[in-house]
């Protein structure tokens, strides 16, 4: 909800917004890569409009 990445990605993939948000949280807690991935996807979202 902060940058709108989860909602944008759910529209692109056709997945549930909740599932994508949970996946980001789990990736941050387990792998530590979720924050970087989130920021990269935010940049992609900004430049794809």
N, C-alpha and C positions, 0 to 999 in steps of 0.2 A: 504494500500500500504506500510505501514511501516514495518510490520512483515509478511505480506502475509497471514494472517489468513482469511480474507474475501474471497480471491480467493480460498484458500484451502477448506474452508467450503462450498462455492458455488459448487465446484466440487463434494464434498461428498453428498450434499443434492439435487443438480440439480436445485438450485435456481439462480436467477440473482445476480451478484456481487454487483450491485448498490443497490438492495433491502437489502442485508445483511449489507452493509455499512450504509445505512440510518437507519436500525434497531439498529445498534450499537450506532449511534449518538443519536437517540431518547431515547434509554435506558440510556445513560449517562445523558442526560438532564432531563429526567423524573424520573427515578428510582435511578440513581447514581451507578448502578451495572454494567454498560457496560464496564468500564475499568477493573474491576476484572474478568469479564467473558472473555474479550478479552485476558487477560494475561493467564488465565487458558487454554483457547483454544490454545494459542500459545505454551504452554508447552505440551499439548496433541499432537499438530502437530509435535513438535520437536522429541518427543519420539515414534511417530507412524511410522516413516520412516524406 
